[in-house]
Structure formats: structure tokens, C-alpha cells
């Protein structure tokens, strides 16, 4: 079931689209820091500010819950891992790989939430609509609602449930 879910997610969400979007956000953050500092690499403090820019853009441009950036301690440990040439600095490509790893879970959850809201919820809505056909009183009312409207109502309900459950995490 998980493989089917992953396959559907890639088809409907587009793995390349997410990677390109994150790369665009990453490049924008790197260029912003580079312009301010006038150098082609990021120090740890630059990295921290760039990560804040990236998470700000992710929260603005990608749907789903608000994502908090990691702590400075986590970033420091990750920087050591992604500093390939061990100079204590990250160049553009090191930074891109760093952000790709850092945001992998964020992007995955965004895709899953979209898949549920856009594919699973409308399908379940239509199945429940058919199941209510024989229920006295309810069946006739539900059958009068156009499929697209009914599916939209159920999808909206799923999104609201997702939002309220994210607030309790």
C-alpha cells in the first residue's frame, strides 16, 4: 500500500517539480546572502540566516503546515557533514545538497497532504455518496448534490481535519 501511495504521490505531485522548487528557493537564499556578504561561500552564521530564508519561503510557497527551521546545534552538526572540502564554509553546491537533505521530510509531507486532499478525499467522497443511496431520507438529499460539489465539500473537510490535527502535534 505504501508503494502505491508513493507512486501516486510522485505522479500527481511531481518529484522533479518539488526538487526544482526547492532548488529555486535555495539559490535565492544563497544569492541573497552572497550579495550581502560579497563572497561565494557561506559561514555558519550565513548558513543559519540562509536556512531561515529557505524555511520562510517554504512556508510561503508550499502548501501544508508551518515548518519550523532546525536549531543552530542541528545545523552546526549538519554543516560539518556537508562541508566536503572541510574549510568550514559551504559553497553553492554544498549548500544545495545541505538544504535538499534538510527539507526532504518537509517536501514529503507537503506531497502526502496534497495527495490526500486532491486524490483520496474526492474518491472516498464519491464512494460514500454511492453508499448513502439506500439510506432513507439522507440518500435522496445526498444524491441531489452534484458529484463535484460533494467531493469538494469532503475534500475541504479532510483539509480542515489535517489542519486541526497538525495544530495538536
VOLO-278653 format. One record per residue: residue number from 1; residue in three letters; x, y, z of N, C-alpha, C in turn. Coordinates in pm, 1 decimal, always signed. Layout:
NODE    i   aa      n_c1      n_c2      n_c3     ca_c1     ca_c2     ca_c3      c_c1      c_c2      c_c3
NODE  NUM  Ala         X         Y         Z         X         Y         Z         X         Y         Z
...
REM end
This chain:
NODE    i   aa      n_c1      n_c2      n_c3     ca_c1     ca_c2     ca_c3      c_c1      c_c2      c_c3
NODE    1  Unk     +83.1    -119.3      +0.0      +0.0      +0.0      +0.0     +87.8    +126.1      +0.0
NODE    2  Unk    +196.5    +122.4     +79.6    +285.4    +237.6     +87.3    +350.8    +264.9     -47.9
NODE    3  Unk    +387.6    +157.9    -122.0    +448.1    +174.6    -254.3    +348.8    +238.1    -350.4
NODE    4  Unk    +224.9    +194.5    -345.4    +120.7    +252.6    -429.3    +104.0    +400.5    -396.2
NODE    5  Unk    +100.4    +431.9    -267.1     +85.8    +570.6    -222.7    +203.1    +654.8    -273.3
NODE    6  Unk    +325.6    +602.4    -261.7    +444.3    +675.9    -309.3    +439.0    +695.9    -460.1
NODE    7  Unk    +397.2    +592.3    -532.3    +388.4    +601.1    -677.9    +285.9    +706.1    -719.8
NODE    8  Unk    +169.9    +703.8    -656.0     +66.8    +803.2    -686.5    +114.6    +943.4    -651.7
NODE    9  Unk    +183.7    +954.3    -539.0    +232.5   +1085.5    -497.1    +328.1   +1142.4    -600.8
NODE   10  Unk    +421.3   +1060.1    -650.3    +516.7   +1109.3    -749.4    +446.8   +1150.2    -877.7
NODE   11  Unk    +344.6   +1073.9    -917.9    +273.9   +1106.5   -1042.0    +193.9   +1235.7   -1029.4
NODE   12  Unk    +125.6   +1251.8    -916.6     +38.4   +1367.6    -903.4    +111.2   +1491.0    -851.7
NODE   13  Unk    +214.3   +1472.1    -771.8    +283.7   +1586.6    -715.5    +404.5   +1624.0    -799.7
NODE   14  Unk    +469.8   +1527.4    -857.8    +584.7   +1555.7    -941.8    +711.5   +1575.8    -862.3
NODE   15  Unk    +790.2   +1471.2    -851.7    +914.0   +1478.7    -774.3   +1006.8   +1586.1    -830.3
NODE   16  Unk   +1017.0   +1593.3    -963.1   +1104.1   +1694.4   -1023.7   +1055.8   +1835.0    -992.1
NODE   17  Unk    +924.0   +1855.6    -991.0    +870.6   +1987.5    -959.8    +914.4   +2030.6    -820.6
NODE   18  Unk    +901.3   +1939.8    -721.8    +939.3   +1972.8    -584.6   +1089.0   +2002.8    -576.0
NODE   19  Unk   +1169.8   +1920.5    -642.3   +1314.6   +1942.1    -639.0   +1352.1   +2075.7    -703.4
NODE   20  Unk   +1287.7   +2108.6    -815.1   +1315.8   +2237.5    -880.9   +1272.7   +2353.9    -793.1
NODE   21  Unk   +1157.9   +2339.9    -729.3   +1106.4   +2447.5    -643.2   +1200.2   +2470.1    -524.8
NODE   22  Unk   +1244.5   +2362.3    -462.6   +1337.7   +2374.3    -350.3   +1470.4   +2432.5    -398.2
NODE   23  Unk   +1516.5   +2390.6    -516.9   +1643.0   +2444.8    -568.8   +1630.7   +2594.9    -596.5
NODE   24  Unk   +1517.3   +2637.4    -650.0   +1495.0   +2780.0    -673.6   +1499.0   +2857.9    -542.0
NODE   25  Unk   +1432.4   +2805.2    -441.2   +1431.0   +2868.6    -309.3   +1573.0   +2872.7    -252.4
NODE   26  Unk   +1646.1   +2762.2    -268.9   +1783.1   +2751.5    -219.2   +1874.0   +2853.0    -287.6
NODE   27  Unk   +1867.1   +2858.8    -419.5   +1951.3   +2953.2    -494.1   +1920.0   +3097.5    -456.1
NODE   28  Unk   +1792.8   +3127.0    -437.7   +1752.9   +3263.1    -399.3   +1812.6   +3299.6    -262.5
NODE   29  Unk   +1805.7   +3207.1    -168.0   +1861.5   +3233.1     -34.7   +2013.0   +3249.7     -42.0
NODE   30  Unk   +2080.2   +3162.7    -118.5   +2226.4   +3171.8    -131.2   +2265.2   +3305.4    -193.3
NODE   31  Unk   +2196.8   +3343.6    -300.9   +2228.6   +3470.2    -368.5   +2203.9   +3591.1    -278.7
NODE   32  Unk   +2101.1   +3584.4    -198.4   +2070.2   +3694.6    -107.5   +2182.1   +3713.5      -4.9
NODE   33  Unk   +2229.1   +3603.2     +51.9   +2338.9   +3609.9    +149.3   +2467.4   +3652.5     +80.0
NODE   34  Unk   +2491.6   +3595.2     -38.3   +2613.5   +3626.7    -112.7   +2620.3   +3775.7    -146.3
NODE   35  Unk   +2508.6   +3832.3    -185.9   +2505.5   +3975.1    -220.2   +2535.1   +4062.2     -97.2
NODE   36  Unk   +2480.4   +4021.9     +16.3   +2504.3   +4098.1    +139.6   +2648.5   +4085.6    +187.0
NODE   37  Unk   +2706.9   +3965.7    +175.4   +2841.7   +3939.5    +228.6   +2950.7   +3959.3    +123.7
NODE   38  Unk   +2913.0   +3964.2      -3.6   +3006.9   +3980.6    -114.5   +3113.5   +3870.5    -118.0
NODE   39  Unk   +3066.5   +3744.4    -106.7   +3155.6   +3628.9    -119.7   +3075.3   +3509.9    -171.6
NODE   40  Unk   +3145.2   +3408.1    -223.1   +3080.2   +3293.8    -286.8   +3069.2   +3171.9    -196.0
NODE   41  Unk   +3066.9   +3191.3     -68.0   +3054.3   +3081.2     +27.4   +2977.8   +3131.3    +149.6
NODE   42  Unk   +2931.7   +3036.0    +230.7   +2855.7   +3070.5    +350.0   +2932.7   +3028.2    +474.5
NODE   43  Unk   +2946.0   +3120.0    +569.0   +2996.8   +3084.6    +701.2   +2880.8   +3021.9    +778.4
NODE   44  Unk   +2906.2   +2976.0    +899.8   +2796.6   +2917.7    +977.5   +2686.5   +3019.7   +1003.2
NODE   45  Unk   +2721.1   +3141.2   +1038.8   +2618.7   +3243.7   +1063.4   +2540.4   +3274.9    +935.7
NODE   46  Unk   +2610.9   +3279.7    +822.8   +2542.5   +3298.2    +693.7   +2446.3   +3183.0    +667.9
NODE   47  Unk   +2493.7   +3062.1    +697.5   +2412.2   +2942.0    +676.7   +2284.8   +2949.2    +759.3
NODE   48  Unk   +2297.0   +2988.6    +881.9   +2179.7   +2996.3    +968.6   +2077.3   +3094.2    +911.3
NODE   49  Unk   +2122.7   +3209.9    +868.4   +2032.4   +3310.2    +809.7   +1971.9   +3256.5    +679.8
NODE   50  Unk   +2053.0   +3190.3    +597.2   +2002.9   +3133.6    +471.0   +1896.1   +3028.0    +497.3
NODE   51  Unk   +1916.0   +2945.1    +599.2   +1816.0   +2842.7    +634.3   +1686.2   +2909.5    +677.3
NODE   52  Unk   +1695.2   +3018.5    +751.5   +1574.2   +3092.3    +789.0   +1502.0   +3145.4    +665.2
NODE   53  Unk   +1578.1   +3197.3    +567.2   +1517.6   +3242.1    +441.1   +1448.4   +3125.5    +369.8
NODE   54  Unk   +1515.4   +3011.1    +363.6   +1459.8   +2893.8    +294.9   +1330.0   +2850.6    +361.4
NODE   55  Unk   +1330.5   +2838.3    +492.4   +1209.1   +2795.4    +561.8   +1098.3   +2899.5    +549.5
NODE   56  Unk   +1131.7   +3025.7    +547.8   +1031.8   +3129.4    +526.1    +965.9   +3111.5    +388.9
NODE   57  Unk   +1047.5   +3088.5    +285.7    +993.4   +3067.8    +150.2    +913.0   +2938.7    +141.0
NODE   58  Unk    +960.5   +2833.2    +204.4    +885.3   +2707.0    +202.9    +748.2   +2728.9    +265.2
NODE   59  Unk    +744.0   +2797.5    +376.9    +615.7   +2822.5    +443.2    +524.9   +2914.1    +362.1
NODE   60  Unk    +583.8   +3002.5    +280.9    +503.7   +3092.2    +196.5    +453.2   +3023.2     +70.3
NODE   61  Unk    +540.7   +2945.5      +4.4    +511.0   +2899.1    -130.2    +465.3   +2754.0    -141.0
NODE   62  Unk    +489.2   +2671.4     -41.2    +446.1   +2532.2     -48.0    +330.0   +2512.3     +48.4
NODE   63  Unk    +224.2   +2446.1      +3.0    +107.5   +2428.2     +89.0    +136.7   +2331.5    +202.7
NODE   64  Unk     +56.1   +2340.0    +305.8     +71.1   +2248.8    +419.3     +94.7   +2325.1    +547.9
NODE   65  Unk    +134.2   +2250.2    +648.5    +153.8   +2309.3    +780.3    +277.4   +2397.7    +783.0
NODE   66  Unk    +287.1   +2480.0    +886.3    +404.4   +2564.9    +907.0    +520.4   +2476.8    +950.5
NODE   67  Unk    +636.1   +2498.2    +892.5    +754.4   +2419.3    +925.2    +856.4   +2507.8    +994.9
NODE   68  Unk    +896.3   +2467.0   +1114.8    +996.9   +2541.3   +1190.2   +1135.7   +2500.7   +1145.2
NODE   69  Unk   +1227.1   +2596.7   +1135.4   +1365.5   +2562.2   +1099.5   +1432.5   +2486.4   +1214.4
NODE   70  Unk   +1535.2   +2410.0   +1181.9   +1605.6   +2335.4   +1286.8   +1687.8   +2428.4   +1376.7
NODE   71  Unk   +1731.1   +2373.7   +1487.6   +1810.6   +2450.9   +1583.6   +1950.6   +2477.7   +1528.8
NODE   72  Unk   +2018.0   +2572.9   +1588.6   +2155.6   +2603.5   +1548.2   +2246.2   +2482.0   +1571.1
NODE   73  Unk   +2221.1   +2407.3   +1677.2   +2302.8   +2289.9   +1707.5   +2290.7   +2184.8   +1595.5
NODE   74  Unk   +2168.0   +2161.0   +1550.7   +2148.1   +2063.7   +1442.2   +2216.1   +2112.6   +1314.2
NODE   75  Unk   +2202.2   +2241.5   +1286.7   +2265.1   +2297.0   +1166.9   +2416.8   +2286.1   +1173.3
NODE   76  Unk   +2473.4   +2309.8   +1290.0   +2619.6   +2302.0   +1306.7   +2666.8   +2159.5   +1276.3
NODE   77  Unk   +2596.9   +2059.5   +1329.6   +2634.1   +1919.9   +1305.1   +2619.7   +1884.4   +1157.4
NODE   78  Unk   +2511.9   +1930.9   +1094.8   +2490.9   +1901.9    +952.6   +2594.0   +1973.2    +865.6
NODE   79  Unk   +2631.7   +2094.6    +903.7   +2728.6   +2169.6    +824.1   +2860.2   +2092.3    +815.3
NODE   80  Unk   +2901.6   +2033.6    +926.2   +3024.6   +1954.4    +926.2   +3013.4   +1836.5    +830.2
NODE   81  Unk   +2894.5   +1778.6    +820.8   +2872.6   +1665.1    +730.7   +2876.6   +1707.3    +583.3
NODE   82  Unk   +2825.3   +1824.1    +551.1   +2813.3   +1866.7    +411.3   +2927.3   +1956.2    +363.1
NODE   83  Unk   +3017.7   +1992.0    +450.6   +3134.8   +2070.7    +413.1   +3238.6   +1974.9    +354.7
NODE   84  Unk   +3224.7   +1946.9    +225.2   +3303.9   +1844.0    +158.2   +3453.7   +1874.4    +163.8
NODE   85  Unk   +3492.6   +1997.9    +141.5   +3635.1   +2030.6    +137.8   +3689.7   +2071.6    +275.0
NODE   86  Unk   +3608.3   +2057.2    +380.1   +3648.8   +2076.9    +519.8   +3710.9   +2213.6    +549.0
NODE   87  Unk   +3658.2   +2318.2    +483.3   +3711.3   +2452.4    +508.9   +3622.9   +2532.5    +605.2
NODE   88  Unk   +3516.4   +2468.9    +656.5   +3427.6   +2538.6    +748.9   +3329.3   +2631.0    +679.9
NODE   89  Unk   +3322.6   +2621.7    +546.9   +3235.7   +2706.7    +466.4   +3157.8   +2619.4    +368.8
NODE   90  Unk   +3043.6   +2668.1    +323.3   +2966.2   +2595.5    +222.9   +2957.2   +2678.3     +95.0
NODE   91  Unk   +2991.7   +2615.1     -18.1   +2972.2   +2682.2    -146.6   +2829.8   +2654.0    -193.8
NODE   92  Unk   +2793.9   +2703.3    -310.2   +2656.3   +2690.2    -360.5   +2610.1   +2544.1    -367.8
NODE   93  Unk   +2692.3   +2455.8    -423.5   +2650.8   +2315.4    -440.0   +2644.1   +2242.6    -306.2
NODE   94  Unk   +2737.7   +2270.1    -217.7   +2731.7   +2211.0     -83.4   +2604.7   +2257.4     -11.9
NODE   95  Unk   +2573.1   +2385.2     -26.2   +2452.9   +2440.8     +34.5   +2327.1   +2377.7     -25.3
NODE   96  Unk   +2325.4   +2357.6    -156.8   +2209.0   +2296.0    -222.8   +2186.6   +2154.2    -170.7
NODE   97  Unk   +2293.0   +2075.5    -159.3   +2280.5   +1939.1    -105.0   +2235.8   +1942.7     +41.4
NODE   98  Unk   +2289.7   +2037.4    +115.9   +2254.2   +2055.5    +255.9   +2104.1   +2081.3    +270.5
NODE   99  Unk   +2052.8   +2175.9    +192.9   +1910.3   +2211.5    +200.8   +1823.1   +2097.5    +150.1
NODE  100  Unk   +1867.0   +2028.2     +47.4   +1789.0   +1914.6      -4.1   +1769.9   +1810.2    +105.6
NODE  101  Unk   +1874.4   +1779.0    +177.6   +1864.9   +1683.1    +287.9   +1780.5   +1739.2    +400.7
NODE  102  Unk   +1802.1   +1864.2    +435.2   +1732.3   +1928.0    +545.8   +1581.3   +1935.2    +522.5
NODE  103  Unk   +1541.2   +1956.2    +399.5   +1399.0   +1976.4    +369.5   +1329.5   +1851.9    +313.9
NODE  104  Unk   +1397.9   +1740.2    +307.2   +1338.9   +1618.9    +247.9   +1208.3   +1579.9    +316.4
NODE  105  Unk   +1204.7   +1582.4    +448.9   +1083.1   +1545.2    +521.5    +971.6   +1646.4    +500.6
NODE  106  Unk   +1007.7   +1774.2    +493.5    +909.0   +1880.4    +472.2    +839.5   +1861.3    +338.0
NODE  107  Unk    +919.1   +1840.0    +233.7    +864.9   +1824.6     +99.0    +780.2   +1698.6     +89.4
NODE  108  Unk    +822.1   +1593.2    +154.7    +745.4   +1467.5    +152.7    +608.7   +1486.9    +218.1
NODE  109  Unk    +603.5   +1555.9    +332.0    +475.0   +1575.6    +399.7    +382.8   +1665.2    +318.5
NODE  110  Unk    +438.8   +1765.1    +250.6    +357.5   +1851.5    +163.8    +293.4   +1768.4     +53.8
NODE  111  Unk    +371.2   +1681.6      -9.8    +319.6   +1597.2    -117.0    +212.4   +1501.4     -68.7
NODE  112  Unk    +232.8   +1442.9     +48.0    +133.9   +1349.3    +101.4      +3.5   +1420.7    +133.2
NODE  113  Unk     +11.8   +1537.5    +194.3    -109.9   +1611.7    +226.8    -186.1   +1652.1    +100.8
NODE  114  Unk    -112.9   +1692.7      -2.6    -179.6   +1728.3    -128.4    -245.2   +1607.1    -192.3
NODE  115  Unk    -176.3   +1494.5    -189.8    -232.4   +1372.8    -247.7    -361.6   +1334.2    -176.7
NODE  116  Unk    -360.0   +1341.1     -44.6    -480.6   +1307.0     +31.2    -594.0   +1402.8      -3.3
NODE  117  Unk    -564.6   +1531.3      -5.9    -668.9   +1630.4     -30.5    -720.6   +1628.3    -173.3
NODE  118  Unk    -631.7   +1601.3    -271.1    -672.4   +1611.9    -410.8    -713.9   +1481.2    -476.5
NODE  119  Unk    -668.7   +1367.8    -423.9    -699.9   +1240.3    -488.2    -783.0   +1150.2    -398.1
NODE  120  Unk    -734.1   +1124.2    -280.1    -800.1   +1028.0    -192.0    -935.0   +1080.2    -144.5
NODE  121  Unk    -940.6   +1203.3     -96.7   -1065.4   +1256.6     -41.8   -1179.7   +1258.4    -144.4
NODE  122  Unk   -1158.7   +1307.1    -267.2   -1269.3   +1303.4    -363.6   -1314.4   +1161.0    -398.3
NODE  123  Unk   -1220.4   +1068.1    -403.9   -1256.5    +928.8    -432.6   -1342.1    +872.0    -320.3
NODE  124  Unk   -1300.7    +895.9    -197.4   -1378.2    +849.6     -81.8   -1515.2    +917.4     -81.0
NODE  125  Unk   -1519.5   +1043.4    -117.8   -1646.5   +1116.6    -120.9   -1745.5   +1051.5    -215.8
NODE  126  Unk   -1698.7   +1018.2    -334.7   -1789.2    +956.7    -432.5   -1833.8    +817.7    -388.1
NODE  127  Unk   -1743.3    +744.6    -324.4   -1781.2    +612.1    -274.2   -1884.4    +623.9    -161.9
NODE  128  Unk   -1867.1    +720.0     -72.0   -1965.2    +736.5     +36.1   -2098.4    +787.5     -17.9
NODE  129  Unk   -2091.4    +866.9    -122.9   -2215.9    +916.2    -183.1   -2296.9    +799.1    -238.8
NODE  130  Unk   -2227.4    +708.5    -306.7   -2296.2    +589.8    -359.6   -2350.2    +502.3    -247.5
NODE  131  Unk   -2275.0    +493.6    -136.4   -2316.6    +409.4     -24.4   -2440.8    +463.3     +45.1
NODE  132  Unk   -2467.2    +592.6     +34.2   -2583.5    +651.2    +102.0   -2711.1    +643.8     +18.3
NODE  133  Unk   -2701.7    +592.6    -103.0   -2819.3    +589.8    -190.6   -2939.7    +521.4    -126.3
NODE  134  Unk   -2917.5    +415.5     -52.4   -3029.0    +340.1      +6.0   -3071.4    +387.0    +143.0
NODE  135  Unk   -3004.3    +486.1    +200.2   -3038.7    +533.9    +334.4   -3161.2    +624.5    +324.2
NODE  136  Unk   -3268.1    +588.7    +396.4   -3390.1    +669.4    +387.9   -3365.5    +814.5    +432.4
NODE  137  Unk   -3418.2    +906.9    +357.4   -3408.4   +1048.5    +390.3   -3276.0   +1110.0    +347.0
NODE  138  Unk   -3167.0   +1051.9    +389.5   -3034.6   +1105.2    +359.2   -2997.6   +1078.6    +213.6
NODE  139  Unk   -3024.8    +959.4    +167.5   -2985.5    +918.5     +32.6   -3035.6   +1011.5     -75.5
NODE  140  Unk   -3161.7   +1049.4     -68.8   -3218.7   +1136.4    -171.6   -3156.0   +1276.0    -168.3
NODE  141  Unk   -3130.4   +1327.3     -49.8   -3070.0   +1460.5     -36.1   -2927.5   +1458.5     -92.0
NODE  142  Unk   -2850.4   +1357.2     -53.1   -2710.7   +1346.4     -97.1   -2705.3   +1328.0    -248.8
NODE  143  Unk   -2795.7   +1252.0    -305.2   -2794.8   +1226.3    -449.0   -2825.5   +1351.7    -530.2
NODE  144  Unk   -2893.6   +1447.6    -471.6   -2924.0   +1572.5    -542.6   -2802.4   +1664.9    -552.5
NODE  145  Unk   -2705.5   +1644.4    -466.8   -2585.2   +1728.5    -468.7   -2496.0   +1681.6    -583.5
NODE  146  Unk   -2453.4   +1771.6    -671.2   -2364.7   +1731.4    -781.3   -2234.6   +1668.9    -726.5
NODE  147  Unk   -2181.8   +1569.9    -799.0   -2061.0   +1499.0    -755.1   -1945.1   +1594.2    -725.4
NODE  148  Unk   -1925.9   +1692.5    -812.8   -1813.4   +1784.3    -793.0   -1828.4   +1864.8    -664.1
NODE  149  Unk   -1949.2   +1907.1    -633.1   -1973.1   +1983.9    -510.3   -1954.1   +1894.2    -388.4
NODE  150  Unk   -2008.8   +1774.2    -393.9   -1997.4   +1680.5    -282.1   -1850.5   +1644.9    -256.9
NODE  151  Unk   -1776.3   +1617.2    -362.8   -1633.4   +1584.3    -349.2   -1556.4   +1702.4    -291.8
NODE  152  Unk   -1590.2   +1822.9    -334.2   -1523.2   +1942.2    -281.9   -1550.9   +1961.7    -133.4
NODE  153  Unk   -1673.9   +1936.3     -92.3   -1709.8   +1950.3     +49.3   -1630.8   +1850.4    +133.8
NODE  154  Unk   -1623.6   +1725.2     +88.0   -1549.3   +1623.8    +162.5   -1400.0   +1656.7    +163.6
NODE  155  Unk   -1345.4   +1700.6     +49.1   -1203.3   +1737.1     +42.7   -1174.1   +1853.2    +137.9
NODE  156  Unk   -1262.5   +1951.3    +143.1   -1246.2   +2063.4    +235.9   -1247.9   +2013.1    +380.2
NODE  157  Unk   -1338.7   +1920.5    +408.1   -1343.7   +1861.3    +542.0   -1213.7   +1790.7    +577.7
NODE  158  Unk   -1156.0   +1718.1    +483.2   -1028.6   +1648.9    +506.2    -917.8   +1749.8    +533.4
NODE  159  Unk    -913.1   +1857.0    +456.5    -811.2   +1960.7    +477.2    -826.6   +2022.9    +615.7
NODE  160  Unk    -949.1   +2051.2    +656.8    -971.3   +2109.1    +789.2    -929.7   +2013.0    +899.8
NODE  161  Unk    -956.9   +1884.4    +881.7    -912.8   +1784.6    +979.6    -761.3   +1778.1    +983.6
NODE  162  Unk    -695.5   +1783.5    +866.3    -548.8   +1783.6    +862.3    -494.4   +1904.4    +937.1
NODE  163  Unk    -552.2   +2021.0    +912.2    -506.7   +2143.9    +978.8    -523.5   +2134.3   +1130.7
NODE  164  Unk    -639.4   +2084.8   +1174.6    -661.2   +2077.6   +1319.1    -572.4   +1972.2   +1384.5
NODE  165  Unk    -544.3   +1862.3   +1316.5    -455.7   +1760.6   +1374.5    -310.7   +1807.6   +1376.2
NODE  166  Unk    -269.6   +1890.6   +1281.8    -133.2   +1945.7   +1280.7    -113.8   +2041.8   +1396.3
NODE  167  Unk    -217.0   +2108.7   +1435.3    -207.5   +2201.7   +1547.0    -188.9   +2130.7   +1680.7
NODE  168  Unk    -225.7   +2001.0   +1686.2    -214.9   +1925.4   +1810.9     -84.8   +1847.4   +1820.8
NODE  169  Unk      +0.7   +1852.8   +1720.1    +126.6   +1776.6   +1721.5    +228.4   +1840.8   +1810.6
REM end
